């Protein structure tokens, strides 16, 4: 071979090494920020097709629940962090006892791995959450009915762990549906909560550095279809400035209360009332609701996460445009990887479309990319981002 | 090993592969753009310490003048492009005959590899260039003196090939200096040109896609010290709008005239007159004078270069802030890599400082990173960017 592959790059001394467990699109986009900051990103991938593996020089193979693999992976990293919630907090605690610096730490992770602990902790600390109840073993249906009687149908049943993108969440309309669901979930830990009547769904991303410094981005509106986020509008349109400020403070206080280091996404219901926000979900990492920051804010959530876990000062979270809209590109019928790539030139005909493709293996409903569009007007931004995504999906009628 | 290194990532079908010869900071920053666009970037590195090698999954080893190596490297890439000017145009022509798509192509590259050809071609096409003359072999000193007598001292002597960052360029003040230089350059091809009295130095970056589409960024001012660019101010302050428009048109016309595909940097003298611009240097790739685009424009020069060489539509080159200032971080005494990394938190205390570190082996005078600062005012942006660089260099008096 005249141009053989390089075995291993040689870094200058003093380069910080951040190890990220998981090699999905969040790790992939973190690499863009790591390159700018001069941070060396090492990722732990499950397989060669993990999409961050294609863009990093330092990829290790191993499962996120395999203590030996994660231990081996963490050797030599300055900070260990996560692209997902699948590393059990107990495993992280083991690593910490061995001297690994994990951010967020094992004391914070349970609140994103166990939704019941999250509800209990937030409620105990006075944060607004839906009413909820844990059914007694053997009395699940009875307790679910009693809860609905105390509140109202429908109710929401949530798996204690493992849910995301609408999985692990069931809206239960009536007694018949409740009976069916309770049967189906016989082997699962779950709890029930009120179905919050909301005007819209919103989110705040906040970063907390290892130094304690906190910075939040403005409140955004998130639009979900079938439990999957399809659109984010930043900032959330038609928002009372006091409410917007209150939402940021709420998110900052949760980050402090849970001693989060890194990014925290706080997904909330906006009920439209005087105290409009009710906390729905948390994520302790860069999150889909913050992808707009890559083009719409001075500092992206990925850069901020690295700065936070390294204990560096946080970057400016100001807006760079009056409106930024993020639209997700989901896999589906006719949305194979090669077809998507062939449609890029058509999608980029709008010169302001900011494309972010993940190079993931495509599955129906799977997030395989997103576009951001900055504009002066919400409607225009929504329309332009939607058009680009429809073109990439082959739904514009011409391709 | 519990978490063994991954041998090779697996990409989904249809992913475009761009091969970049050279693995310096331009390739490194191109990788950030490639990640977003879903483009697979393969780089040809000279050694394991090349700074793009640390951030790519597909690094091959070989020299840019080694036909077999570049041929092997180019196998399977959709487009071949360059991080520097060191691949001889004749070698690229050989590759093209073998079916490789090189952008810019072998017909365009001579104008950045041979400054005399560049001067001749631009002058023949009516573009403004300094007066110049090629000395006759054996009559070098005589011809240089005659040229100065026809114009004025000082004159500028330029090596026909190989110069950059002030190397290969000599300002000759008088006859004595001329005699010394002519002796010293006995083995080098050179020519002489007038020393243009300029108000300031400026540059325009322009992209030309394989489709023929052209987009330029606004005119910027470049500040050089010892022949090395230290500061770029975008847009160039206090510029007559007609002059600014004229500079863009000039750059666009050169890109067309030379049939450039990819990025073209046109460095010019601004003489302050009615037709103020005189072309100094060209580069056919992303260029230091365009680093400000990473934070100051909707589309960065690195993304634009990829879009251009892939024949995709070009992105919006609008400004994202009233002023963006780029300040280079140069290596020097006390500016070792580890020391620079230890000073990052202090430099980032200004939350609007956008850091770009290359993780290069540090040498005195070598560009090892840059910062961008966006602001409403030129003076403030210059001051903030300068402060960050001084802190990183350990020159702020406290570290």
Interface residues (C-beta under 8 A of the other chain):
Chain A: X1 X2 X3 X4 X5 X6 X7 X8 X9 X10 X11 X12 X13 X14 X15 X16 X28 X29 X31 X32 X34 X35 X36 X37 X38 X40 X44 X45 X47 X48 X49 X50 X53 X54 X55 X56 X57 X58 X59 X60 X61 X62 X66 X68 X69 X70 X71 X72 X73 X215 X294 X298 X299 X307 X311 X312 X313 X314 X315 X316 X320 X321 X336 X337 X338 X339 X340 X341 X342 X344 X345 X348 X349 X351 X352 X354 X355 X356 X357 X358 X359 X360 X361 X362 X369 X374
Chain B: X1 X2 X3 X4 X5 X6 X7 X8 X9 X10 X11 X12 X13 X14 X15 X16 X28 X29 X31 X32 X34 X35 X36 X37 X38 X40 X44 X45 X47 X48 X49 X50 X53 X54 X55 X56 X57 X58 X59 X60 X61 X62 X66 X68 X69 X70 X71 X72 X73 X215 X294 X298 X299 X307 X311 X312 X313 X314 X315 X316 X320 X321 X336 X337 X338 X339 X340 X341 X342 X344 X345 X348 X349 X351 X352 X354 X355 X356 X357 X358 X359 X360 X361 X362 X369 X374
